[in-house]
């Protein structure tokens, strides 16, 4: 099962890498329209929030049978993401518990 889990994480990284080309412009537009006024968040915070939640959606969605429950990242709510300004989009985000 560990081999299938490793293959699932690799597939998530590939899908996430390709999807970031679409997610970053969409997150920036969302920041312009909504997040800059509602949550007083920076564009980097909004892009990081979209990235973390997209990765969590992949893990909890199509790859949920291949990833053990204890190693799945959590979703970050709208009320929590603006409180943190330290998150940077990185390669190891899928394996860390501290997503904010």
Secondary structure, DSSP 8 states (H G I E B T S, - for coil): -HHHHHHHHHHHHHHHHHHHHHHHHHHHHHIIIIIHHHT---HHHHHHHHHHHHHHHHHHTTTTTTS-GGG------HHHHTT-------GGGGG-S---
